């Protein structure tokens, strides 16, 4: 795949100033720049001019101030697990690695909130708060940083019950383009005090400000948890079951779809012996009675659609193994074709259109010249096609892009979105016009202009040029 | 209370153009302007120069275009139930009455969504969708319009379970200041496609655009509903119970606090015979077993705090009567002092600080020279003090303002907000600086400037002058 990188000139003395300020916490070494110039997308690396390892909001503010003054691009970096080229330095500049900002700032168990620095990862967070009896549910699969998850409006398997980062971020500390530091809200559960700056930064992919602290909602660890697998004769039967479950209002915590190829891939990769047909993975949270009730309703619905008997993951270890396998589906997919890189779609449609969208997509994919798997957070109407491509065969990339284009067009025609959770980055910019229309994009651009007049914050992302 | 109204001059011919376009749907009659120049706040009416009764998004766009061109203020009006002076024409201009835009545009029961015009009220909506088995939970008490509820980020009694307008609006059709028409999103349950324009308009109080259509989430009508009243020996015992209920994660649908004076007021006004001590009103939604389980847990918690036995509202009629009484608490309050108008506070704090905030506030109020009641959506940490004032006695207003000021300062010091759900309007502008800080306010102002460069949309509201 092609990328037009247009690095901006770095003014004389700029790099020296960073070295003077940060010492060994600044690096322009090739290996460090390469590591920070790529994500999990299929794009080739595009290197920043240097990397600063930030340890505090003040570090970030210092760098922002200098970049703003000298019009040098500034790209925030969490764990590098983004999928759409979010962090590639297409205009050069400084990468700000926030992984060292990994402190829990304040746990408030009595308010069900926690405040963390941007580099804290979701697994670290859940480990550190385990003793409180609370947990943070948002789970995009990768062990992403909370800063990155906020910036991409991440969600994942638990969103059907607990919502996405949009619903779970309460307050942010943000460094603005010129180095000023603001908080966007407070710890009240609701407020009508002015414009929703919090939600404006959630999903802004580092283009409006650098998020350095995040306050999120926590939830009591459920009294009871149970998980089960249900196999279906057809993809359609599985998806139809999900639609009915959502319409009934069953508060499932997770409901994940996997097609036949996906099941085979995770069986091989994670050494499982799941029955090989399209399936749904369920998790139920609640009181012991509540969980039983939910499971019973769901079983009635799946049986009515030809689903097989539930296979229960009885023990916590079995459950962990099942979800670890689901989370590794991405790597399992890559493993089906050694040496491949993937192009992964991410549409989300209203639930009533999900069966149509998946079926039409599956029909189109039958002609594909490469292997693929379909998985999805189907309770939200969100599914992914992961296409495994030979990185040395541009024709395969082009073919996958045509398919992606068709899937997005199909989703938008169904009143859906080109990206349910991965974000825009570089790769979805082409679809923003079709999804939002020119006037809404102009409005987004006017926000960008107001927040970042020198266009230093992750430039060349999210909003396509007019 | 004083208001500095500074009407802008209306250019010659402007009113004639409106008359020519709208005929009888334009009015400059004194009575019509008076009706549209005030809300439920204690402010005196400040009249617009004329009122347009819009019937379509195109009507709104036409008016916006003309107001933009001639720099004439434009104020959207729903039902006039706002509480902070939101709709007062402090710079004159045109009031756009949207109550005639009262069509349900599309019901999508299979997706649990509905799209309505801005003038549809919440009661109308629930009546019209009753046959679908779904309902719209957000309930601010007043039978407000969905447009107004969106613009003020309303919430109310059900928010503890179902969230506020922030969480329940999926998509908006908005007329921008210059008359362009955009949609902010689509009907996918989640999306990471760019900046969250939806949430930016939610709570913007008519200052960033005029909302003409709203798509909101619906929920299955609960299989079982039960409601109960629980009396307590003290305010503190009641509030402490709520804190424990929330911390346990019990999914109560409603939990409302009322102080002794509030109980007396609604007994008198709504002819009830509630036991006269501080109380909590509960509603539970779920399966029959789920509701039983929730009620049992809650009863254990309330009993542990000295709460009396639950009094159940057994029949749907009893339940409706109880909630109608709660919704009429505002009028019941006014009724305790005939001829009064009220000044109502609206702070919201983290739940761990709620007992302190209410207790300190109650202690301060003991010195007040006028009657007051305290009610609250306490599950969210939000409570209201309604102070009943003699409108002809400025000293009482000043005293109530001092108290309000202290309550807000207390809430902000506790990491809370000056307004949980009523919005800023005119009355909360003085607190925006303390709550957000200068830099965050400047950012809000830059959004306003980008969206409404001629400052025609509800000018003089939300953001205080720098």
Interface residues (C-beta under 8 A of the other chain):
Chain A: X108 X109 X110 X111 X112 X113 X152 X153 X154 X155 X159 X163 X164 X166 X167 X176 X180 X181 X182 X183 X184 X185 X186 X187 X188 X189 X190 X191 X192 X193 X194 X195 X196 X197 X199 X200 X202 X203 X204 X208 X219 X220 X243 X246 X247 X248 X249 X287 X289 X290 X293 X346 X348 X349 X350 X351 X352 X380 X381 X382 X411 X412 X415 X416 X417 X418 X419 X420 X421 X422 X423 X424 X428 X431 X432 X435 X436 X437 X439 X440 X441 X443 X444 X446 X447 X448 X449 X450 X451 X462 X463
Chain B: X108 X109 X110 X111 X112 X113 X152 X153 X154 X155 X159 X163 X164 X166 X167 X176 X180 X181 X182 X183 X184 X185 X186 X187 X188 X189 X190 X191 X192 X193 X194 X195 X196 X197 X199 X200 X202 X203 X204 X208 X219 X220 X243 X246 X247 X248 X249 X287 X289 X290 X293 X346 X348 X349 X350 X351 X352 X380 X381 X382 X411 X412 X415 X416 X417 X418 X419 X420 X421 X422 X423 X424 X428 X431 X432 X435 X436 X437 X439 X440 X441 X443 X444 X446 X447 X448 X449 X450 X451 X462 X463
